[in-house]
Structures are given as C-alpha cells and as structure tokens.
Amino acid sequence: MFFDELSPLLQELIRKPVAFLGGFASGALRLSLNDDPVKSWLDREFGAPSPTTPSVDESNNGNGPQSIIIE
C-alpha cells in the first residue's frame, strides 16, 4: 500500500534523476526559480530567456476589468 503511493516518485527519479533531485533540493530549500541568484545561474547555464511580462494591450484583450469615469 505504501509502495503504491511512492511509485510515481520513484519512476520520475529513475527517468530523470538530475532534474528530480534538483527540483527536490530547490523545494526543500524553498528556492524560487524566478529570484536571483538562481535565475541568473539558470540563464547562464541553459541560455533560457527570462520570461517577459505581457504588455497592457496583450494581457487585457477586453476581457478583464476596465476603468470607467463617472461624472
């Protein structure tokens, strides 16, 4: 019974040990991947561009709250 609950974790550990242990360590140390120095290290190592925030025109799309003026 206990082994059935741990089997998905063990399968991930066997498939991708480095990624699993890295994620486990960052979770145990409560590191955020969006904060420095982790973010800058990831950018240097993997050349991943940092996520950009969408501009007002792209994020609104007319679906969100809009400001109005009441006279």
SVG drawing of the C-alpha trace seen along z (x, -y; Angstrom):
<svg xmlns="http://www.w3.org/2000/svg" viewBox="-22 -65 48 67">
<polyline fill="none" stroke="black" stroke-width="0.4" points="0.0,0.0 2.7,-2.5 4.8,-1.4 1.9,-2.2 1.9,-5.9 5.7,-6.2 5.8,-4.5 5.2,-7.7 8.1,-9.5 10.4,-6.5 9.5,-6.4 10.4,-10.1 13.6,-9.6 14.6,-6.7 13.7,-8.6 15.3,-11.9 17.5,-11.7 19.2,-15.1 16.0,-17.1 14.2,-15.2 17.0,-15.8 17.4,-19.4 13.7,-20.1 13.6,-18.2 16.6,-20.3 15.1,-23.6 11.8,-22.7 13.5,-21.6 15.5,-24.8 12.5,-26.9 14.3,-28.4 12.3,-30.3 13.5,-29.9 12.5,-33.5 14.8,-35.1 18.5,-35.8 21.0,-34.1 19.0,-31.0 17.5,-32.9 20.8,-34.3 22.5,-30.9 19.8,-29.2 20.1,-31.8 23.9,-31.4 23.8,-27.6 21.0,-26.9 20.7,-30.2 17.0,-30.3 15.5,-33.8 13.8,-35.2 10.0,-35.3 8.6,-38.7 5.5,-40.2 2.9,-40.9 2.1,-44.5 -1.2,-46.0 -2.7,-45.5 -1.8,-41.8 -2.9,-41.0 -6.2,-42.8 -7.9,-41.7 -11.1,-43.4 -12.0,-40.6 -10.7,-41.9 -11.8,-44.8 -11.8,-48.2 -11.7,-51.6 -14.6,-53.9 -15.2,-57.6 -18.4,-58.5 -19.5,-62.2"/>
</svg>
